[in-house]
Amino acid sequence: HSQTTVKGVVVRVIIIIDLKRAFFHATPKNKTYVKPPHLRGTSRCWRTLKSMYGTLGAAGEFQDHFATAMEDAGGTRTTSNPCGHDFQSLDVQMVNHGDDLIATGIETDVLEFEKRVGKKFKMTRKALLGPKDHHDKHAVLLNRVLEWTDKGVTWEADPRHHELIIAELGLKGAKEC
């Protein structure tokens, strides 16, 4: 493997990937019907051929489809987390939350993992975090801000998130304890 090293130490990188139109890849387990706006007021509806956002089984159906796709790409589901996959031949570990993926490994293996995912899904690389100049140093994942620093990786809540919570609770301008 070609490895990213810093002061002789092998450094793993982190990739963040967003899958596009994730739920439309999975086939529904049960017959699912929807009524599009132009059919309101009629007795007609559509039967979905693929899972669709907002339907009862969509998230679970996508997770099952995704797990199969990752196994086809060389991954094995982890025992500790059904959303985790270990790609032993690539030295890559990955977890997903719906259509958001985060993986870590040796850079060449992570890039190969990205290619394999790209063969299965339309996707966008959000960030490739690492120590070198060509690596990203900041990323956002699930309302969390990740930052690659000389001391390691930090992971904290997006500052905008707490501002939204304060506003939603009607506490804007309240005094701190």
N, C-alpha and C positions, 0 to 999 in steps of 0.2 A: 504494500500500500504506500502511496505517496502521502506523507503525513505533514500536517501543520505543526511546527514545533516552535516553542519559545524557550530560549536558554536551554536547549536540549531536551525539553520536556514535551511529550506529545500532547497536543491540545485538541480537544473535541470542539466542534462547532455546533451551532444550533440553527436549524432551519424552521421557518414558519411558513405554512402553505395554507391557502384558502381554496377550497374546492368550489367550483361554479355550478350552480343549479344541481346541488347535491341530491336532493330528494327525487329529482326526476330520473335518476338512474335505477331506482329500485322498483321491482314489480310488487303490486299490492298482494298481500296474502289473502285478503277477503275482497269480495266485490264491493267497490266503493263508487258511490254516485255523487255527482255535484250538480248544482243548478247555476249555470253562469247567468250574469245579470240580464242578458237579452232573452232568457227563457223564463224569467219571473212572470208570474201570472198565468203560466201555462202548466200543463201536466207533464211536460217534457223535461228530461235531464240528461246528463252525459255519464257514461261509465268510464272511469279513469283506467288507462292502460299502464300508467306508471304512477308511483306515489306522488303525492302533491302536498305542498306546504299547507298546514292547517288541518289536514285530515287526521283522524284519530291514530292510525297506525304508521304514519309517515316516518317519524323519528326512529322507531324500532325497526321498520322495514329497511330504512337506509343503513342503520348500524349493522344489520345482518348482511346486507349487500356489500357494504364497505369491508367488513371482516373477511368475507369470501374473496374480495378483490385483493386485499392485503396478503392473504394466504397464497393466492395465485402469484403474487409478486415476490414470494419468498419469506413472508412474515409468519410468525407463530403468535397466537394470542397469549398474552401473559396471564398467569394464574391470579395475580393480585388485582388486576384491573381488566375488565372485558373490553375496554376501549384502548388497551395498550397492545402493541405488537413488537416483537423482538425479531430483528433481521440478523441472525447470527452470521450468515455468510458475508454480510456487509458490515458487521459491527455497528449497527444502527438500532436505536431504541426510539419508539414513536408512541405518542398517545394522541387521540383525537377527541374533540368535543363537537359532535355534529360534523360540520364541514370545515372545521378549523383543526389543523394538524401542527404538532410541534415534534421535532425529532432532533436527536443528537447523535453524533458519531464522528469518525474521522472524515475530513472534508471530502475526499474522493468517494467514499462510501455514501455519504449524505447526498452528493450530487447524483450518484447512480440511483439511490432511493428516489430522488426527485424525478428522474427519468422514468422509473417504473410506475410511479404514481401518475405521471403525465400520460402514460399509455392507457391508463384505466379511466381517468377523469380529466375534464377541462379544469385547469387550475391556474393559480397565480402565486408566485413566490412573493411573500410579504417581506421577508428579511432572511439574510444569511449572517447570523451574528458570529463574530470571531475576532481574533487579536490582530490580524493583518490589515493593511491599508485598504484592501479591496473588500473587506468585510463591513457589514453594517454594524453600528454601535448602539442603535436604539430600535425598538420595535414595540408594537402594541398587539396584545393577544387577549381576547376575552375581557376587555376593560382593565387590563393589567399592562403596566409599562415595564418592559425588560430593557436593561442597559448592560452592555459589556464594558467592564472597566479593567484597569490593570490589576485590581485586587480580586476580580471575579465578576459574576453576573448578579445583578440586583433585579428583584421582581417585586413590584409594589402596585398598589391600586392606582388607577388612572385618577389624577387630581380632579378631573371633571366629574368623576363618578360621585365623590362625596359632596360636591357642590349640588349635583342633581338631587341627591338624597335629602340634603338640608332644605332645598327649595320645595321638594315634594311634601316634606313634613311641616312646612310653614315656619321653619326656624331661621329663616334668613334674617340676619341682624341680631340674633340672640346672643347673649353673653356666654363666654366660655366659663367652665367651672374652674 
